[in-house]
Amino acid sequence: MDEDISAVAALIGDPTRARMLQALMGGIALPAGELAMCANVAPQTASA
């Protein structure tokens, strides 16, 4: 079980992913383009 938690924690630890998750915590679905803007990455990066 510890391996599962550490894998998820590593993903959340990535600043880009963390910003996207924060945006989604608002309770509404966001398209990849808006998530990209929140994370300051290209839309292609957000949808990959």
mmCIF entry with sequence, helices, sheets and N, C-alpha, C, O atoms, coordinates in Angstrom:
data_MODEL
# 
_entry.id   MODEL 
# 
_entity.id                         1 
_entity.type                       polymer 
_entity.pdbx_number_of_molecules   1 
# 
_entity_poly.entity_id                      1 
_entity_poly.type                           'polypeptide(L)' 
_entity_poly.nstd_linkage                   no 
_entity_poly.nstd_monomer                   no 
_entity_poly.pdbx_seq_one_letter_code       MDEDISAVAALIGDPTRARMLQALMGGIALPAGELAMCANVAPQTASA 
_entity_poly.pdbx_seq_one_letter_code_can   MDEDISAVAALIGDPTRARMLQALMGGIALPAGELAMCANVAPQTASA 
_entity_poly.pdbx_strand_id                 A 
# 
loop_
_entity_poly_seq.entity_id 
_entity_poly_seq.num 
_entity_poly_seq.mon_id 
_entity_poly_seq.hetero 
1 1  MET n 
1 2  ASP n 
1 3  GLU n 
1 4  ASP n 
1 5  ILE n 
1 6  SER n 
1 7  ALA n 
1 8  VAL n 
1 9  ALA n 
1 10 ALA n 
1 11 LEU n 
1 12 ILE n 
1 13 GLY n 
1 14 ASP n 
1 15 PRO n 
1 16 THR n 
1 17 ARG n 
1 18 ALA n 
1 19 ARG n 
1 20 MET n 
1 21 LEU n 
1 22 GLN n 
1 23 ALA n 
1 24 LEU n 
1 25 MET n 
1 26 GLY n 
1 27 GLY n 
1 28 ILE n 
1 29 ALA n 
1 30 LEU n 
1 31 PRO n 
1 32 ALA n 
1 33 GLY n 
1 34 GLU n 
1 35 LEU n 
1 36 ALA n 
1 37 MET n 
1 38 CYS n 
1 39 ALA n 
1 40 ASN n 
1 41 VAL n 
1 42 ALA n 
1 43 PRO n 
1 44 GLN n 
1 45 THR n 
1 46 ALA n 
1 47 SER n 
1 48 ALA n 
# 
_struct_asym.id          A 
_struct_asym.entity_id   1 
# 
loop_
_struct_conf.conf_type_id 
_struct_conf.id 
_struct_conf.pdbx_PDB_helix_id 
_struct_conf.beg_label_comp_id 
_struct_conf.beg_label_asym_id 
_struct_conf.beg_label_seq_id 
_struct_conf.pdbx_beg_PDB_ins_code 
_struct_conf.end_label_comp_id 
_struct_conf.end_label_asym_id 
_struct_conf.end_label_seq_id 
_struct_conf.pdbx_end_PDB_ins_code 
_struct_conf.beg_auth_comp_id 
_struct_conf.beg_auth_asym_id 
_struct_conf.beg_auth_seq_id 
_struct_conf.end_auth_comp_id 
_struct_conf.end_auth_asym_id 
_struct_conf.end_auth_seq_id 
_struct_conf.pdbx_PDB_helix_class 
_struct_conf.details 
_struct_conf.pdbx_PDB_helix_length 
HELX_P HELX_P1 AA1 ASP A 2  ? GLY A 13 ? ASP A 2  GLY A 13 1 ? 12 
HELX_P HELX_P2 AA2 PRO A 15 ? LEU A 24 ? PRO A 15 LEU A 24 1 ? 10 
HELX_P HELX_P3 AA3 ALA A 32 ? ALA A 39 ? ALA A 32 ALA A 39 1 ? 8  
HELX_P HELX_P4 AA4 PRO A 43 ? SER A 47 ? PRO A 43 SER A 47 1 ? 5  
# 
_struct_conf_type.id          HELX_P 
_struct_conf_type.criteria    ? 
_struct_conf_type.reference   ? 
# 
loop_
_atom_site.group_PDB 
_atom_site.id 
_atom_site.type_symbol 
_atom_site.label_atom_id 
_atom_site.label_alt_id 
_atom_site.label_comp_id 
_atom_site.label_asym_id 
_atom_site.label_entity_id 
_atom_site.label_seq_id 
_atom_site.pdbx_PDB_ins_code 
_atom_site.Cartn_x 
_atom_site.Cartn_y 
_atom_site.Cartn_z 
_atom_site.occupancy 
_atom_site.B_iso_or_equiv 
_atom_site.pdbx_formal_charge 
_atom_site.auth_seq_id 
_atom_site.auth_comp_id 
_atom_site.auth_asym_id 
_atom_site.auth_atom_id 
_atom_site.pdbx_PDB_model_num 
ATOM 1   N N  . MET A 1 1  ? 0.826   -1.196 0.000   1.00 0.00 ? 1  MET A N  1 
ATOM 2   C CA . MET A 1 1  ? 0.000   0.000  0.000   1.00 0.00 ? 1  MET A CA 1 
ATOM 3   C C  . MET A 1 1  ? 0.869   1.258  0.000   1.00 0.00 ? 1  MET A C  1 
ATOM 4   O O  . MET A 1 1  ? 0.509   2.242  -0.646  1.00 0.00 ? 1  MET A O  1 
ATOM 5   N N  . ASP A 1 2  ? 1.985   1.252  0.696   1.00 0.00 ? 2  ASP A N  1 
ATOM 6   C CA . ASP A 1 2  ? 2.860   2.422  0.735   1.00 0.00 ? 2  ASP A CA 1 
ATOM 7   C C  . ASP A 1 2  ? 3.350   2.801  -0.652  1.00 0.00 ? 2  ASP A C  1 
ATOM 8   O O  . ASP A 1 2  ? 3.529   3.981  -0.953  1.00 0.00 ? 2  ASP A O  1 
ATOM 9   N N  . GLU A 1 3  ? 3.570   1.787  -1.507  1.00 0.00 ? 3  GLU A N  1 
ATOM 10  C CA . GLU A 1 3  ? 4.024   2.068  -2.867  1.00 0.00 ? 3  GLU A CA 1 
ATOM 11  C C  . GLU A 1 3  ? 2.965   2.860  -3.629  1.00 0.00 ? 3  GLU A C  1 
ATOM 12  O O  . GLU A 1 3  ? 3.290   3.773  -4.388  1.00 0.00 ? 3  GLU A O  1 
ATOM 13  N N  . ASP A 1 4  ? 1.691   2.502  -3.424  1.00 0.00 ? 4  ASP A N  1 
ATOM 14  C CA . ASP A 1 4  ? 0.607   3.202  -4.105  1.00 0.00 ? 4  ASP A CA 1 
ATOM 15  C C  . ASP A 1 4  ? 0.544   4.663  -3.678  1.00 0.00 ? 4  ASP A C  1 
ATOM 16  O O  . ASP A 1 4  ? 0.383   5.549  -4.517  1.00 0.00 ? 4  ASP A O  1 
ATOM 17  N N  . ILE A 1 5  ? 0.667   4.914  -2.406  1.00 0.00 ? 5  ILE A N  1 
ATOM 18  C CA . ILE A 1 5  ? 0.609   6.283  -1.888  1.00 0.00 ? 5  ILE A CA 1 
ATOM 19  C C  . ILE A 1 5  ? 1.794   7.092  -2.394  1.00 0.00 ? 5  ILE A C  1 
ATOM 20  O O  . ILE A 1 5  ? 1.634   8.251  -2.776  1.00 0.00 ? 5  ILE A O  1 
ATOM 21  N N  . SER A 1 6  ? 2.964   6.504  -2.401  1.00 0.00 ? 6  SER A N  1 
ATOM 22  C CA . SER A 1 6  ? 4.141   7.256  -2.840  1.00 0.00 ? 6  SER A CA 1 
ATOM 23  C C  . SER A 1 6  ? 4.071   7.579  -4.328  1.00 0.00 ? 6  SER A C  1 
ATOM 24  O O  . SER A 1 6  ? 4.554   8.630  -4.751  1.00 0.00 ? 6  SER A O  1 
ATOM 25  N N  . ALA A 1 7  ? 3.479   6.699  -5.128  1.00 0.00 ? 7  ALA A N  1 
ATOM 26  C CA . ALA A 1 7  ? 3.342   6.977  -6.559  1.00 0.00 ? 7  ALA A CA 1 
ATOM 27  C C  . ALA A 1 7  ? 2.403   8.151  -6.789  1.00 0.00 ? 7  ALA A C  1 
ATOM 28  O O  . ALA A 1 7  ? 2.690   9.027  -7.605  1.00 0.00 ? 7  ALA A O  1 
ATOM 29  N N  . VAL A 1 8  ? 1.282   8.173  -6.074  1.00 0.00 ? 8  VAL A N  1 
ATOM 30  C CA . VAL A 1 8  ? 0.329   9.282  -6.207  1.00 0.00 ? 8  VAL A CA 1 
ATOM 31  C C  . VAL A 1 8  ? 0.953   10.568 -5.687  1.00 0.00 ? 8  VAL A C  1 
ATOM 32  O O  . VAL A 1 8  ? 0.810   11.622 -6.306  1.00 0.00 ? 8  VAL A O  1 
ATOM 33  N N  . ALA A 1 9  ? 1.635   10.492 -4.569  1.00 0.00 ? 9  ALA A N  1 
ATOM 34  C CA . ALA A 1 9  ? 2.277   11.683 -4.006  1.00 0.00 ? 9  ALA A CA 1 
ATOM 35  C C  . ALA A 1 9  ? 3.318   12.252 -4.962  1.00 0.00 ? 9  ALA A C  1 
ATOM 36  O O  . ALA A 1 9  ? 3.455   13.470 -5.072  1.00 0.00 ? 9  ALA A O  1 
ATOM 37  N N  . ALA A 1 10 ? 4.042   11.396 -5.644  1.00 0.00 ? 10 ALA A N  1 
ATOM 38  C CA . ALA A 1 10 ? 5.042   11.868 -6.606  1.00 0.00 ? 10 ALA A CA 1 
ATOM 39  C C  . ALA A 1 10 ? 4.375   12.603 -7.758  1.00 0.00 ? 10 ALA A C  1 
ATOM 40  O O  . ALA A 1 10 ? 4.890   13.619 -8.225  1.00 0.00 ? 10 ALA A O  1 
ATOM 41  N N  . LEU A 1 11 ? 3.239   12.105 -8.218  1.00 0.00 ? 11 LEU A N  1 
ATOM 42  C CA . LEU A 1 11 ? 2.520   12.777 -9.302  1.00 0.00 ? 11 LEU A CA 1 
ATOM 43  C C  . LEU A 1 11 ? 1.998   14.134 -8.851  1.00 0.00 ? 11 LEU A C  1 
ATOM 44  O O  . LEU A 1 11 ? 2.108   15.115 -9.586  1.00 0.00 ? 11 LEU A O  1 
ATOM 45  N N  . ILE A 1 12 ? 1.431   14.197 -7.651  1.00 0.00 ? 12 ILE A N  1 
ATOM 46  C CA . ILE A 1 12 ? 0.901   15.464 -7.141  1.00 0.00 ? 12 ILE A CA 1 
ATOM 47  C C  . ILE A 1 12 ? 2.043   16.435 -6.861  1.00 0.00 ? 12 ILE A C  1 
ATOM 48  O O  . ILE A 1 12 ? 1.851   17.649 -6.927  1.00 0.00 ? 12 ILE A O  1 
ATOM 49  N N  . GLY A 1 13 ? 3.215   15.920 -6.552  1.00 0.00 ? 13 GLY A N  1 
ATOM 50  C CA . GLY A 1 13 ? 4.367   16.761 -6.270  1.00 0.00 ? 13 GLY A CA 1 
ATOM 51  C C  . GLY A 1 13 ? 4.877   17.527 -7.479  1.00 0.00 ? 13 GLY A C  1 
ATOM 52  O O  . GLY A 1 13 ? 5.619   18.499 -7.335  1.00 0.00 ? 13 GLY A O  1 
ATOM 53  N N  . ASP A 1 14 ? 4.485   17.097 -8.661  1.00 0.00 ? 14 ASP A N  1 
ATOM 54  C CA . ASP A 1 14 ? 4.862   17.820 -9.876  1.00 0.00 ? 14 ASP A CA 1 
ATOM 55  C C  . ASP A 1 14 ? 4.086   19.136 -9.908  1.00 0.00 ? 14 ASP A C  1 
ATOM 56  O O  . ASP A 1 14 ? 2.857   19.107 -9.855  1.00 0.00 ? 14 ASP A O  1 
ATOM 57  N N  . PRO A 1 15 ? 4.756   20.291 -9.993  1.00 0.00 ? 15 PRO A N  1 
ATOM 58  C CA . PRO A 1 15 ? 4.061   21.581 -9.927  1.00 0.00 ? 15 PRO A CA 1 
ATOM 59  C C  . PRO A 1 15 ? 2.962   21.764 -10.971 1.00 0.00 ? 15 PRO A C  1 
ATOM 60  O O  . PRO A 1 15 ? 1.919   22.344 -10.672 1.00 0.00 ? 15 PRO A O  1 
ATOM 61  N N  . THR A 1 16 ? 3.183   21.282 -12.178 1.00 0.00 ? 16 THR A N  1 
ATOM 62  C CA . THR A 1 16 ? 2.167   21.430 -13.225 1.00 0.00 ? 16 THR A CA 1 
ATOM 63  C C  . THR A 1 16 ? 0.919   20.639 -12.873 1.00 0.00 ? 16 THR A C  1 
ATOM 64  O O  . THR A 1 16 ? -0.197  21.149 -12.967 1.00 0.00 ? 16 THR A O  1 
ATOM 65  N N  . ARG A 1 17 ? 1.110   19.399 -12.471 1.00 0.00 ? 17 ARG A N  1 
ATOM 66  C CA . ARG A 1 17 ? -0.045  18.570 -12.100 1.00 0.00 ? 17 ARG A CA 1 
ATOM 67  C C  . ARG A 1 17 ? -0.748  19.135 -10.870 1.00 0.00 ? 17 ARG A C  1 
ATOM 68  O O  . ARG A 1 17 ? -1.977  19.113 -10.789 1.00 0.00 ? 17 ARG A O  1 
ATOM 69  N N  . ALA A 1 18 ? 0.023   19.636 -9.922  1.00 0.00 ? 18 ALA A N  1 
ATOM 70  C CA . ALA A 1 18 ? -0.573  20.198 -8.713  1.00 0.00 ? 18 ALA A CA 1 
ATOM 71  C C  . ALA A 1 18 ? -1.453  21.404 -9.047  1.00 0.00 ? 18 ALA A C  1 
ATOM 72  O O  . ALA A 1 18 ? -2.534  21.552 -8.477  1.00 0.00 ? 18 ALA A O  1 
ATOM 73  N N  . ARG A 1 19 ? -1.004  22.268 -9.961  1.00 0.00 ? 19 ARG A N  1 
ATOM 74  C CA . ARG A 1 19 ? -1.814  23.431 -10.338 1.00 0.00 ? 19 ARG A CA 1 
ATOM 75  C C  . ARG A 1 19 ? -3.098  22.989 -11.039 1.00 0.00 ? 19 ARG A C  1 
ATOM 76  O O  . ARG A 1 19 ? -4.160  23.572 -10.819 1.00 0.00 ? 19 ARG A O  1 
ATOM 77  N N  . MET A 1 20 ? -3.000  21.963 -11.880 1.00 0.00 ? 20 MET A N  1 
ATOM 78  C CA . MET A 1 20 ? -4.201  21.455 -12.549 1.00 0.00 ? 20 MET A CA 1 
ATOM 79  C C  . MET A 1 20 ? -5.180  20.862 -11.539 1.00 0.00 ? 20 MET A C  1 
ATOM 80  O O  . MET A 1 20 ? -6.387  21.082 -11.635 1.00 0.00 ? 20 MET A O  1 
ATOM 81  N N  . LEU A 1 21 ? -4.663  20.115 -10.582 1.00 0.00 ? 21 LEU A N  1 
ATOM 82  C CA . LEU A 1 21 ? -5.534  19.543 -9.558  1.00 0.00 ? 21 LEU A CA 1 
ATOM 83  C C  . LEU A 1 21 ? -6.196  20.631 -8.727  1.00 0.00 ? 21 LEU A C  1 
ATOM 84  O O  . LEU A 1 21 ? -7.372  20.516 -8.382  1.00 0.00 ? 21 LEU A O  1 
ATOM 85  N N  . GLN A 1 22 ? -5.458  21.683 -8.401  1.00 0.00 ? 22 GLN A N  1 
ATOM 86  C CA . GLN A 1 22 ? -6.044  22.795 -7.656  1.00 0.00 ? 22 GLN A CA 1 
ATOM 87  C C  . GLN A 1 22 ? -7.181  23.424 -8.440  1.00 0.00 ? 22 GLN A C  1 
ATOM 88  O O  . GLN A 1 22 ? -8.218  23.756 -7.865  1.00 0.00 ? 22 GLN A O  1 
ATOM 89  N N  . ALA A 1 23 ? -7.005  23.591 -9.729  1.00 0.00 ? 23 ALA A N  1 
ATOM 90  C CA . ALA A 1 23 ? -8.056  24.170 -10.566 1.00 0.00 ? 23 ALA A CA 1 
ATOM 91  C C  . ALA A 1 23 ? -9.291  23.278 -10.559 1.00 0.00 ? 23 ALA A C  1 
ATOM 92  O O  . ALA A 1 23 ? -10.415 23.778 -10.525 1.00 0.00 ? 23 ALA A O  1 
ATOM 93  N N  . LEU A 1 24 ? -9.095  21.973 -10.592 1.00 0.00 ? 24 LEU A N  1 
ATOM 94  C CA . LEU A 1 24 ? -10.222 21.041 -10.611 1.00 0.00 ? 24 LEU A CA 1 
ATOM 95  C C  . LEU A 1 24 ? -10.918 20.935 -9.261  1.00 0.00 ? 24 LEU A C  1 
ATOM 96  O O  . LEU A 1 24 ? -12.061 20.482 -9.190  1.00 0.00 ? 24 LEU A O  1 
ATOM 97  N N  . MET A 1 25 ? -10.248 21.343 -8.195  1.00 0.00 ? 25 MET A N  1 
ATOM 98  C CA . MET A 1 25 ? -10.855 21.283 -6.867  1.00 0.00 ? 25 MET A CA 1 
ATOM 99  C C  . MET A 1 25 ? -11.972 22.299 -6.698  1.00 0.00 ? 25 MET A C  1 
ATOM 100 O O  . MET A 1 25 ? -12.669 22.290 -5.683  1.00 0.00 ? 25 MET A O  1 
ATOM 101 N N  . GLY A 1 26 ? -12.151 23.177 -7.683  1.00 0.00 ? 26 GLY A N  1 
ATOM 102 C CA . GLY A 1 26 ? -13.253 24.126 -7.643  1.00 0.00 ? 26 GLY A CA 1 
ATOM 103 C C  . GLY A 1 26 ? -14.606 23.462 -7.842  1.00 0.00 ? 26 GLY A C  1 
ATOM 104 O O  . GLY A 1 26 ? -15.646 24.097 -7.671  1.00 0.00 ? 26 GLY A O  1 
ATOM 105 N N  . GLY A 1 27 ? -14.592 22.196 -8.201  1.00 0.00 ? 27 GLY A N  1 
ATOM 106 C CA . GLY A 1 27 ? -15.835 21.449 -8.310  1.00 0.00 ? 27 GLY A CA 1 
ATOM 107 C C  . GLY A 1 27 ? -16.481 21.462 -9.682  1.00 0.00 ? 27 GLY A C  1 
ATOM 108 O O  . GLY A 1 27 ? -17.576 20.927 -9.858  1.00 0.00 ? 27 GLY A O  1 
ATOM 109 N N  . ILE A 1 28 ? -15.813 22.071 -10.661 1.00 0.00 ? 28 ILE A N  1 
ATOM 110 C CA . ILE A 1 28 ? -16.368 22.064 -12.013 1.00 0.00 ? 28 ILE A CA 1 
ATOM 111 C C  . ILE A 1 28 ? -15.350 21.444 -12.969 1.00 0.00 ? 28 ILE A C  1 
ATOM 112 O O  . ILE A 1 28 ? -14.139 21.552 -12.776 1.00 0.00 ? 28 ILE A O  1 
ATOM 113 N N  . ALA A 1 29 ? -15.875 20.798 -13.994 1.00 0.00 ? 29 ALA A N  1 
ATOM 114 C CA . ALA A 1 29 ? -15.002 20.214 -15.012 1.00 0.00 ? 29 ALA A CA 1 
ATOM 115 C C  . ALA A 1 29 ? -14.412 21.335 -15.859 1.00 0.00 ? 29 ALA A C  1 
ATOM 116 O O  . ALA A 1 29 ? -15.096 22.310 -16.169 1.00 0.00 ? 29 ALA A O  1 
ATOM 117 N N  . LEU A 1 30 ? -13.166 21.196 -16.226 1.00 0.00 ? 30 LEU A N  1 
ATOM 118 C CA . LEU A 1 30 ? -12.491 22.184 -17.062 1.00 0.00 ? 30 LEU A CA 1 
ATOM 119 C C  . LEU A 1 30 ? -11.892 21.487 -18.276 1.00 0.00 ? 30 LEU A C  1 
ATOM 120 O O  . LEU A 1 30 ? -11.336 20.396 -18.153 1.00 0.00 ? 30 LEU A O  1 
ATOM 121 N N  . PRO A 1 31 ? -12.003 22.106 -19.439 1.00 0.00 ? 31 PRO A N  1 
ATOM 122 C CA . PRO A 1 31 ? -11.361 21.523 -20.616 1.00 0.00 ? 31 PRO A CA 1 
ATOM 123 C C  . PRO A 1 31 ? -9.838  21.631 -20.505 1.00 0.00 ? 31 PRO A C  1 
ATOM 124 O O  . PRO A 1 31 ? -9.311  22.429 -19.730 1.00 0.00 ? 31 PRO A O  1 
ATOM 125 N N  . ALA A 1 32 ? -9.154  20.819 -21.289 1.00 0.00 ? 32 ALA A N  1 
ATOM 126 C CA . ALA A 1 32 ? -7.689  20.780 -21.242 1.00 0.00 ? 32 ALA A CA 1 
ATOM 127 C C  . ALA A 1 32 ? -7.071  22.153 -21.484 1.00 0.00 ? 32 ALA A C  1 
ATOM 128 O O  . ALA A 1 32 ? -6.056  22.484 -20.872 1.00 0.00 ? 32 ALA A O  1 
ATOM 129 N N  . GLY A 1 33 ? -7.662  22.954 -22.360 1.00 0.00 ? 33 GLY A N  1 
ATOM 130 C CA . GLY A 1 33 ? -7.117  24.277 -22.640 1.00 0.00 ? 33 GLY A CA 1 
ATOM 131 C C  . GLY A 1 33 ? -7.116  25.178 -21.418 1.00 0.00 ? 33 GLY A C  1 
ATOM 132 O O  . GLY A 1 33 ? -6.160  25.918 -21.190 1.00 0.00 ? 33 GLY A O  1 
ATOM 133 N N  . GLU A 1 34 ? -8.191  25.118 -20.626 1.00 0.00 ? 34 GLU A N  1 
ATOM 134 C CA . GLU A 1 34 ? -8.246  25.937 -19.408 1.00 0.00 ? 34 GLU A CA 1 
ATOM 135 C C  . GLU A 1 34 ? -7.279  25.416 -18.359 1.00 0.00 ? 34 GLU A C  1 
ATOM 136 O O  . GLU A 1 34 ? -6.647  26.197 -17.647 1.00 0.00 ? 34 GLU A O  1 
ATOM 137 N N  . LEU A 1 35 ? -7.164  24.096 -18.263 1.00 0.00 ? 35 LEU A N  1 
ATOM 138 C CA . LEU A 1 35 ? -6.188  23.532 -17.328 1.00 0.00 ? 35 LEU A CA 1 
ATOM 139 C C  . LEU A 1 35 ? -4.776  23.944 -17.724 1.00 0.00 ? 35 LEU A C  1 
ATOM 140 O O  . LEU A 1 35 ? -3.938  24.224 -16.867 1.00 0.00 ? 35 LEU A O  1 
ATOM 141 N N  . ALA A 1 36 ? -4.524  23.978 -19.013 1.00 0.00 ? 36 ALA A N  1 
ATOM 142 C CA . ALA A 1 36 ? -3.211  24.400 -19.502 1.00 0.00 ? 36 ALA A CA 1 
ATOM 143 C C  . ALA A 1 36 ? -2.927  25.838 -19.086 1.00 0.00 ? 36 ALA A C  1 
ATOM 144 O O  . ALA A 1 36 ? -1.819  26.151 -18.651 1.00 0.00 ? 36 ALA A O  1 
ATOM 145 N N  . MET A 1 37 ? -3.919  26.711 -19.218 1.00 0.00 ? 37 MET A N  1 
ATOM 146 C CA . MET A 1 37 ? -3.718  28.110 -18.812 1.00 0.00 ? 37 MET A CA 1 
ATOM 147 C C  . MET A 1 37 ? -3.428  28.199 -17.320 1.00 0.00 ? 37 MET A C  1 
ATOM 148 O O  . MET A 1 37 ? -2.555  28.963 -16.905 1.00 0.00 ? 37 MET A O  1 
ATOM 149 N N  . CYS A 1 38 ? -4.144  27.434 -16.512 1.00 0.00 ? 38 CYS A N  1 
ATOM 150 C CA . CYS A 1 38 ? -3.923  27.451 -15.065 1.00 0.00 ? 38 CYS A CA 1 
ATOM 151 C C  . CYS A 1 38 ? -2.510  27.001 -14.704 1.00 0.00 ? 38 CYS A C  1 
ATOM 152 O O  . CYS A 1 38 ? -1.911  27.496 -13.748 1.00 0.00 ? 38 CYS A O  1 
ATOM 153 N N  . ALA A 1 39 ? -1.992  26.060 -15.481 1.00 0.00 ? 39 ALA A N  1 
ATOM 154 C CA . ALA A 1 39 ? -0.684  25.478 -15.182 1.00 0.00 ? 39 ALA A CA 1 
ATOM 155 C C  . ALA A 1 39 ? 0.454   26.111 -15.969 1.00 0.00 ? 39 ALA A C  1 
ATOM 156 O O  . ALA A 1 39 ? 1.611   25.719 -15.813 1.00 0.00 ? 39 ALA A O  1 
ATOM 157 N N  . ASN A 1 40 ? 0.132   27.088 -16.814 1.00 0.00 ? 40 ASN A N  1 
ATOM 158 C CA . ASN A 1 40 ? 1.151   27.751 -17.638 1.00 0.00 ? 40 ASN A CA 1 
ATOM 159 C C  . ASN A 1 40 ? 1.910   26.775 -18.539 1.00 0.00 ? 40 ASN A C  1 
ATOM 160 O O  . ASN A 1 40 ? 3.136   26.823 -18.643 1.00 0.00 ? 40 ASN A O  1 
ATOM 161 N N  . VAL A 1 41 ? 1.150   25.890 -19.185 1.00 0.00 ? 41 VAL A N  1 
ATOM 162 C CA . VAL A 1 41 ? 1.748   24.955 -20.145 1.00 0.00 ? 41 VAL A CA 1 
ATOM 163 C C  . VAL A 1 41 ? 0.969   25.025 -21.450 1.00 0.00 ? 41 VAL A C  1 
ATOM 164 O O  . VAL A 1 41 ? -0.123  25.591 -21.497 1.00 0.00 ? 41 VAL A O  1 
ATOM 165 N N  . ALA A 1 42 ? 1.524   24.454 -22.501 1.00 0.00 ? 42 ALA A N  1 
ATOM 166 C CA . ALA A 1 42 ? 0.847   24.412 -23.797 1.00 0.00 ? 42 ALA A CA 1 
ATOM 167 C C  . ALA A 1 42 ? -0.370  23.490 -23.714 1.00 0.00 ? 42 ALA A C  1 
ATOM 168 O O  . ALA A 1 42 ? -0.342  22.499 -22.984 1.00 0.00 ? 42 ALA A O  1 
ATOM 169 N N  . PRO A 1 43 ? -1.432  23.803 -24.447 1.00 0.00 ? 43 PRO A N  1 
ATOM 170 C CA . PRO A 1 43 ? -2.617  22.933 -24.429 1.00 0.00 ? 43 PRO A CA 1 
ATOM 171 C C  . PRO A 1 43 ? -2.288  21.480 -24.770 1.00 0.00 ? 43 PRO A C  1 
ATOM 172 O O  . PRO A 1 43 ? -2.904  20.562 -24.228 1.00 0.00 ? 43 PRO A O  1 
ATOM 173 N N  . GLN A 1 44 ? -1.335  21.268 -25.651 1.00 0.00 ? 44 GLN A N  1 
ATOM 174 C CA . GLN A 1 44 ? -0.952  19.903 -26.009 1.00 0.00 ? 44 GLN A CA 1 
ATOM 175 C C  . GLN A 1 44 ? -0.380  19.156 -24.805 1.00 0.00 ? 44 GLN A C  1 
ATOM 176 O O  . GLN A 1 44 ? -0.569  17.948 -24.666 1.00 0.00 ? 44 GLN A O  1 
ATOM 177 N N  . THR A 1 45 ? 0.311   19.877 -23.951 1.00 0.00 ? 45 THR A N  1 
ATOM 178 C CA . THR A 1 45 ? 0.878   19.267 -22.750 1.00 0.00 ? 45 THR A CA 1 
ATOM 179 C C  . THR A 1 45 ? -0.225  18.860 -21.788 1.00 0.00 ? 45 THR A C  1 
ATOM 180 O O  . THR A 1 45 ? -0.154  17.796 -21.173 1.00 0.00 ? 45 THR A O  1 
ATOM 181 N N  . ALA A 1 46 ? -1.240  19.696 -21.655 1.00 0.00 ? 46 ALA A N  1 
ATOM 182 C CA . ALA A 1 46 ? -2.329  19.414 -20.724 1.00 0.00 ? 46 ALA A CA 1 
ATOM 183 C C  . ALA A 1 46 ? -3.178  18.244 -21.178 1.00 0.00 ? 46 ALA A C  1 
ATOM 184 O O  . ALA A 1 46 ? -3.759  17.545 -20.347 1.00 0.00 ? 46 ALA A O  1 
ATOM 185 N N  . SER A 1 47 ? -3.260  18.019 -22.468 1.00 0.00 ? 47 SER A N  1 
ATOM 186 C CA . SER A 1 47 ? -4.121  16.946 -22.953 1.00 0.00 ? 47 SER A CA 1 
ATOM 187 C C  . SER A 1 47 ? -3.369  15.633 -23.152 1.00 0.00 ? 47 SER A C  1 
ATOM 188 O O  . SER A 1 47 ? -3.974  14.621 -23.506 1.00 0.00 ? 47 SER A O  1 
ATOM 189 N N  . ALA A 1 48 ? -2.076  15.643 -22.931 1.00 0.00 ? 48 ALA A N  1 
ATOM 190 C CA . ALA A 1 48 ? -1.280  14.414 -23.142 1.00 0.00 ? 48 ALA A CA 1 
ATOM 191 C C  . ALA A 1 48 ? -1.435  13.447 -21.993 1.00 0.00 ? 48 ALA A C  1 
ATOM 192 O O  . ALA A 1 48 ? -0.839  12.370 -22.009 1.00 0.00 ? 48 ALA A O  1 
# 
